[in-house]
Amino acid sequence: MAKMKKEVNLVQRPIRKFAPVFILPTFLAFIIGFVWPFIQGIYLSFCNFNTPQDAQWVGLANYAKVFADPGFLNAFKNTAAFAIVSIILINVLAFTIAYALTQKMRGSNLFRTVFFMPNLIGGVVLGYIWSMIFDGILSKYGTYLTANGTYGFWGLVILVAWQQIGYMMIIYIAGLQAVPEDMLEAAKIDGATGCQTLFKVIIPNVMPSITTCTFLTLTNSFKMFDQNMALTGGLPSIMSNGGKINVTELLALNIYSTYNINKKWHGVAQAKAVVFFILVAVLAIAQQAATRSKEVQQ
């Protein structure tokens, strides 16, 4: 026993000695690439600026403009509705496909590959491809995708579901394969039906995968930018009392559009980005707490 501890110490000693050599560069890169820009971004949200060097402090004026902007409020409503629909649709379909492909069936590996492949295509490319597909279908009825906000919204839902279902399916397959066989056999011996086994045994044991997939779909829905820009660009636009509103614009695209209005709006766009970060962080933490509380300890 003493000999074993001595051998372990001989292995751990050089690791502890040289650990800073490997950790320090990564830590410095994290500080330079994330922490410092994040702190600077919070400061700039209280300023008017063209570049960080010419920032002028304006206090809470930028945040007042954020919550008075009808375009931002509309983008928030769109993003919330989009997140709810996509979370439900993607996770239900991904779990259903994963459950089917973990049953004994021929060609399951091929189907897994086919379902996963859309996730490998970039969001901008997908946006333009699906834009042509939707416009080709809608042109038969004398309209097009960006002519109607409803078409644009559901076009985004279909695009994102098609892209992300395969990725979530892989996570669910891993969770389903980790369900203890003795539990499934015990349920079968006790005479449980397929539905009872699914809801009483399988789903509780797959809750870690559900937590992960819900988190990913939630954050992806709120952070969506490239697909939104390529598919609809926020169109159609309407005029309201407070200014122009892009009907299918989500939050990330709204922040980008605000920044590009002119240099006087750079601070407002930065304030929107801070509000956006806080919103996503709060929702993600709440979701993690809600779903992890239902996980089964194995």
N, C-alpha and C positions, 0 to 999 in steps of 0.2 A: 504493500500500500504506500509506504514511504517512498519507494522507488518510483512508483507511478506518479506521485505528486511532484517528485523532483523532475521527471521527464516533462510533465505538463508545464512546470515553471520555466524549464529550458526553452520550450516552444513559445510561451507567452511573453517572456522577457524581451526578445527582439521585436515582437509585435508592438508591445507598449512603447519601446524605445523609438521605433521609426514611424509610429502611427501619425504623429504631427506632420511628418514629411508628406504623407498622402492626404491627410485631412485638410491641412492649411490651404493648399491651392484651391480646392473645391469650396472651402468656406469663404475665401476671398472672392472667388468668382460669384458666389451667391450674394455676398454683400454688395459687390459692384454692379452685378446684373439685375438684382431684384430689390434688396433692402433700400439702397440709396435712391434709385429711381422712384420707389414707392413713397418714401418720405418726401422727396422733392415734389412728387405729383400731388400729395396732400397739401403742401405749401402753395403750389401754383394754383390750386383750386380756389384760393382766397385772393388771387391776383388777376390783373389784366396783363397779358403778355403776348409778345410775338415770338420771342425766344426766352429761355429761362434767364438769360442775362439782363433783359430789360423789364423784368417783372415789376409791377407796381401794385402794392397792397390795396385791396378794396373791401376787405372784410367779408361779410356774408352776402354781399350784393349778387355774386354769381349764383349762390344757392337760392336766393329769392327768385332769380330769373328762371332757374331750373324748374321750380314748382309752379311758376306762372306760365310755363311753356306748354301750350296745348298739344304740341307734337310729341313732347316727352311723355305726357300723361297718356296720350293715345298709344304710344309705343309700349308703355308699361302694361296697359290693358291687353294689347295684342300679345305681348310676351307671356303674360300670366295665362291667358287662354290657350296659347300655343303650347306652353309647358304642360298644362294639365292634360290636354288632349294627347300630346305626343308621349308623355310618361305612361299613360294608361295603354295607348295603342301599341307602342313599341314593346313594353314589358309583357303584356298579355300575349301578343303574337310571338315574341321571342321565346317565352316560356313554353307556349303550345308547341312550337316547332321543335324546341329542345327536347321536350317530353316525348314527342313522336319519334325523334331520331335516336333516343336512348332505348327505345324498344327494339326487339330483335327484328330487323328488317334489312333487306338486301339494298346495297348501294347507299347506306347511311353516310359513309365517309365522303362520297361524291356530292351528296346533297349538302353536307356541312360546308364543303368548299364552295359550292355554288352560292349558297346563302351568304357566306362571308365575303365574297369577292367585291360587292358594291362598296364595302368599307374601305377598300384600297384606292378608290377613285377620289380625287380631290373635290372639295366642295364647289369651287368655281366651275369646274368642268361639268359636274353633275347639274349645277344650276342651269347652265346653257343648254345641256342635252335635254333636260326635262322641260325647259321653256319651249324648245322646238316641238317636243312631243305634245305638250298641252295645247300649244297654239295650233298644231296640226289637227287635233281633235276638235277644238272649239271653233276653228274656222269653218267647219261644216255647218255650224249653227249661227254663223255671221257675227262672231265675237272673238275675243282673244283674252289671254290670261290676265293682263294688267288693266283690263277694262272694268273689272269688278273685284271689289275687295274680298268677297267670299271665295271667288275662284283662286285668288292669290293666296289666301290663308290656307285653304285645303290643298293647294298645290305644294306649299311648303311642308305641310304635314305629311303628304304622300312621299315627297322627296326624302325627307329626313327619316321617315320610317323605313323606306327602301334601303337607305344607306346604313342605318344603325342596327336594324333587327339582327343581322348576321353576327355582329360583334357581341351583342347582348346574349345571343343564342349560345355562343361559345362559353360564356361565363355560366349560364344556366346549365349547360351540359356538364361542366366541371362540378357544379353543385349537386346535380342529380346523380352523378356517378359516385359521389361521396356519401350518399345516403346509406346507412348501415344495412347490410343484407339481413341481419338477424331481426331487425325491426320489420322489414317487409315480410319476412317469413312468419313472424309472430302474428302480424295482421292477417295474413292469409289463413293461418291455422285457426285464428279466432273467428273466421268467417266474414271479415270485413269486405265490403264491396269495393270496386275500383274507385268510386267517388270518395268513399270513406278513407281509403288508403291514401288517396291524393291529398285530401284536405286535412286529415288528422296525422299523417305520418310524413309524407313527402314534402309538402309545402313548409311545415315547421322546420324541417331539417335543411331546407334550401333557403331559409331566411337570410343567411350571410350573403348569398348570391343576389337575393332580392334587394338587400341593402345596397350592395355595390352597384347594381344595374340602375336602381332608382336614383342614386346619387349621380351617376354618370349621365343619365337622361335628363335629370333636372338641370345640372350645370351646363350641359351641352345645349339645352333648349334656351337658357338665358344668355349664353355666350354666342349664340349663332350669329354669324356675320356674313361669311362668304356666300353661303347658299342664298341668303336673303338678298344680297346685293346682285348676284348673278341671275336669280330667277325672276324677281319682280322689281328690284331697285327701290322698294317702298311704294311703288305706284299701285293704284291711281292716287292722284292728289286732289284734295278738296280744300276750299277756303272756309275758314271759320272766323269768328270775331277776333280771336287772338292771333290769327295768321294762317299760314299754309300747314295742312296736315297730310302726311303720306300715310294712306290707309293701311298698307301692309308692312309698314316699317316696324322692325323690332328694336329693342333697346340698343344693342351694339351698333347697328346701322345708324340709329338716330344720333348717337354720340359722334360717330364719324362724320355724318352730314353736318352737324352743328359746328364741328371744328373747321370744316371747309367753307363755311359761310363767308367769313372774313376774320382778320386777326383780332377784332374786338370781341369775338365769340370764343376765342381759344380758352379763356378762363372758365367760361360757362360749360364748355365741353369737358374740361377737366373736372369741374364740380359734378357734372353728370356721371363721369367715370367713377368718382369716389362714392357717390350715392349708389351706383350700380354695384360696386364691390361690396359695400355694406349689405345691400339687399341679397346678393347671391350668397354671401357668407352666412347671414342669418338663416336663410332658407335651407342651406346645405347642412348647417349644424342641427337645426330643428328636425330635418328629415332623418339624419343619422341617429339622433336620439330616439325618434319615434320608431324606426324600424329595428334598431339594435335591441331595444327593450323586448322585442318579440322573438329574438333569436333563441334557439334551443341550445343549451350547454350539453355537448356530447362527452 
